[in-house]
Amino acid sequence: MQTTSFHRLSRVSGIIAAILLALLLFGTDTGRNALAWMYLQSTEAITNAAHIRSFPLDRFDPTCPQCM
């Protein structure tokens, strides 16, 4: 009789769960709406992050006389 190790069993069950999740996300209207919402939220966050004032890196330049 062949035994299955815990590692192989957990790996196979993880692959099956990932496939089922992908089918649910792409196969249903609710899943597609959730993916669209996540995409819109991420693009809005990236757009807002571009307007954050960054720290000027020339302050670390030892040849910059204004930074002394």
C-alpha positions as a Markdown table, in Angstrom:
| # | Residue | x | y | z |
|---|---|---|---|---|
| 1 | Met | 0.0 | 0.0 | 0.0 |
| 2 | Gln | 1.4 | 3.4 | -1.0 |
| 3 | Thr | 1.2 | 6.2 | 1.5 |
| 4 | Thr | 1.0 | 9.9 | 0.7 |
| 5 | Ser | 3.1 | 12.3 | 2.6 |
| 6 | Phe | 1.6 | 15.4 | 4.3 |
| 7 | His | 3.7 | 17.7 | 2.2 |
| 8 | Arg | 2.4 | 16.3 | -1.1 |
| 9 | Leu | -1.2 | 16.2 | 0.2 |
| 10 | Ser | -1.0 | 19.9 | 1.3 |
| 11 | Arg | 0.6 | 20.9 | -2.0 |
| 12 | Val | -2.1 | 19.2 | -4.1 |
| 13 | Ser | -4.9 | 20.6 | -1.9 |
| 14 | Gly | -3.3 | 24.1 | -2.3 |
| 15 | Ile | -3.2 | 23.8 | -6.1 |
| 16 | Ile | -6.9 | 22.6 | -6.1 |
| 17 | Ala | -7.9 | 25.6 | -3.9 |
| 18 | Ala | -6.0 | 28.0 | -6.2 |
| 19 | Ile | -7.8 | 26.6 | -9.3 |
| 20 | Leu | -11.2 | 26.8 | -7.6 |
| 21 | Leu | -10.5 | 30.4 | -6.5 |
| 22 | Ala | -9.4 | 31.4 | -10.0 |
| 23 | Leu | -12.6 | 29.8 | -11.5 |
| 24 | Leu | -14.8 | 31.6 | -9.0 |
| 25 | Leu | -13.1 | 35.0 | -9.7 |
| 26 | Phe | -13.1 | 34.7 | -13.4 |
| 27 | Gly | -16.3 | 32.7 | -13.8 |
| 28 | Thr | -18.9 | 34.6 | -11.9 |
| 29 | Asp | -20.2 | 38.2 | -12.2 |
| 30 | Thr | -19.4 | 38.8 | -8.5 |
| 31 | Gly | -15.8 | 37.7 | -9.0 |
| 32 | Arg | -15.3 | 39.8 | -12.0 |
| 33 | Asn | -16.8 | 42.8 | -10.2 |
| 34 | Ala | -14.4 | 42.2 | -7.3 |
| 35 | Leu | -11.4 | 42.0 | -9.7 |
| 36 | Ala | -12.5 | 45.2 | -11.4 |
| 37 | Trp | -12.9 | 46.9 | -8.0 |
| 38 | Met | -9.4 | 45.8 | -6.9 |
| 39 | Tyr | -7.9 | 47.1 | -10.1 |
| 40 | Leu | -9.6 | 50.5 | -9.8 |
| 41 | Gln | -8.5 | 50.8 | -6.2 |
| 42 | Ser | -4.9 | 50.0 | -7.0 |
| 43 | Thr | -4.8 | 52.4 | -9.9 |
| 44 | Glu | -6.3 | 55.2 | -7.7 |
| 45 | Ala | -3.7 | 54.5 | -5.0 |
| 46 | Ile | -0.9 | 54.6 | -7.5 |
| 47 | Thr | -2.2 | 57.9 | -8.9 |
| 48 | Asn | -2.5 | 59.4 | -5.4 |
| 49 | Ala | 0.9 | 58.2 | -4.5 |
| 50 | Ala | 2.5 | 60.0 | -7.4 |
| 51 | His | 1.5 | 63.3 | -5.8 |
| 52 | Ile | 3.2 | 62.6 | -2.5 |
| 53 | Arg | 6.2 | 64.9 | -2.0 |
| 54 | Ser | 9.3 | 62.9 | -2.0 |
| 55 | Phe | 12.4 | 63.4 | 0.1 |
| 56 | Pro | 15.1 | 65.1 | -2.1 |
| 57 | Leu | 18.0 | 62.7 | -2.5 |
| 58 | Asp | 20.5 | 65.5 | -3.3 |
| 59 | Arg | 20.7 | 66.2 | 0.5 |
| 60 | Phe | 23.0 | 63.2 | 0.6 |
| 61 | Asp | 25.3 | 64.5 | -2.1 |
| 62 | Pro | 28.6 | 65.7 | -0.4 |
| 63 | Thr | 29.4 | 67.9 | -3.4 |
| 64 | Cys | 26.2 | 70.0 | -3.1 |
| 65 | Pro | 27.1 | 73.4 | -1.6 |
| 66 | Gln | 23.5 | 74.3 | -0.8 |
| 67 | Cys | 23.0 | 71.2 | 1.2 |
| 68 | Met | 25.7 | 71.9 | 3.7 |
